């Protein structure tokens, strides 16, 4: 997750026109990260949810207005890639246009994940742990771990985006 700095290979004029016409999804045809992933040059084994939101970069800081002064091509620099046995909550991959503290718009996504106790039992190293604890204890540990991760992410977002982030947590 982060500012991966991949850009769009097309003119500023065409990209901004397509954004104004609400046809931003068509811009993905020129997205460098999508192209490099299709060619298997980068992030092999990672997935990304379907992008349905407008580009997240380059805005005038403090606004939702594209920065036309530097003519930097609007792009999806901010991305969430993931790997593993998780799935995306349908429609949850989004940008937060209401956050105005940067020339980027932060993105977020919600995931579903399951704990496969059978797979844990097959792993010899983990077998004794699962057998020694009942499923309730395992569930409590996993829940605490997920809560700790959420708290860490929340604190990081708050440190980056200040009070604007409070309504998301």
N, C-alpha and C positions, 0 to 999 in steps of 0.2 A: 504494500500500500504506500502510495506517495506520489511525489512529483517526479515522474519518470522522464519528463522533458522530451518525449516524442512529439513531433509536430505534424502538420498537414501539408502535403506537397501540392499546393494549388495557390492561385493568386489571392491576395488580400481582398481584392474587389469581388471576385466570385464567391469566396467563402462568406464574406459579410453580407452579400446579397442573399445567399441561400439561408443564412441565419435570420435575416429580416423577413424572409418569406416563410419562415417556420419549416424549412426543408433541411434542417441541420443533420438529420440522419443520413441524407445522401452524401454528406461531406466525408463520412467514414470510408468511402471508396478511396480516398487519398490519405488516410491515416497511416503514418509510418509504423506505429506499433502493430496495428492489425496486419499490415503487409509483412513485417519482419516475423511475426508469429506464424503466419500462413506459410512462409518459406522455411520455417523451423530454424531460424537463425538465433532467436532469443526466447527465453522463458518456456522452454520445452517442459511439458508436464504441468503447466499452469493453465487455468481457465480464467475467463472473465465473463461476467454477466452481460446481457445485451444492453448496449448503450442506447438510451432513448432521450437523453438530456442534451442540451446544447453544449458546445465547447466550454471548457472551464478556465480558459486563459485567453486572452490578455485583456483585462478590464482596467479602466481608470480606477485606482484605489479609492474606496469609499463610495463606489457607484456600481450600477449594472450596465454601464456604458462601455462599449468596446473602445479600446485605446487606439485611436486613429493617428496619433502623432508619430509613433514609432513604426507604424504599419506592420507590426508583428501579426502574423496570421493566427487568427483564433484556432485553438487546438484543444484536444483532450490530453493535457499534460498530466492531469491528476487522475490516477487510476487505482483500482483494487483488483489485483490478480490473486488467485487462490489455488491451492492444491490440496488433495486429500479427499476423504470420504465426507464431503459436505455438499449441501445444495443451497442455492440462492432462493430466498423468499421472493416469489414472483413480484416483479414491479418495484423491488426495494432499492435497486441500484439507482442512485440519484445524485444530483448536485444540489448544493444549497445556495441558491442565488441570493437569498436574503442576507447572507454573511458578506459584509462589505469591507473587511479589514485588510484585504490584499488584492493584488492583481490576478489572483487565482480564486476559484470557487471550490471549496472543499467538497469531496464526494463521500458517500457512505453506502453501505450495503448490509442487509441482514442475511444471516446464514441459518440453515437448519443443519443439525448434526445428530447422529445417533451413536450410542455406545454399544458396541457389539460384544456382549459378555462372552459369547461362544468363542469369538476370535481371541479374546484375552485368555480364556482357559487353555486354548491350544498353544499359546506361547509359554514354554516351560518356565522361563524366568518370572513371568507374571502369575503362573498357575497358583503358587502357594499364597500369594497376596489375595487373589480372588477367593480361593477356598477358605482362607482364614477369616475373611470378612463377609458378612452377608450383603446382599444386593443393596440394602438400605444404606449401609455405610459407604459402599462404592458410590451410590447416587449422591450422597451428601458431599463426598470429596470432589466429585466431578462438578457439582453445582457450585461449591466454594471456589474451585479453580476458575470456572467460567465467570463468576462474580468478580473475582480478583482481576481477571483479564479486562472485563468491562470497566472496572474502576480505573485501571491503569490507562486504558484508552481514553476514558472520560477526562482524567487529569491531564493527559497529553493534549487533547483537543482544547480544553480550557486554558492551558498554558499558551497555546498557539493563538487562540481566537478570543480569549477573554470572556467577558460577560455575554457576548452574542451566542456562545455555545450552550449556555445554561438551559435553554428551552429544549434542547435535544436530549438531555439526560434526566 
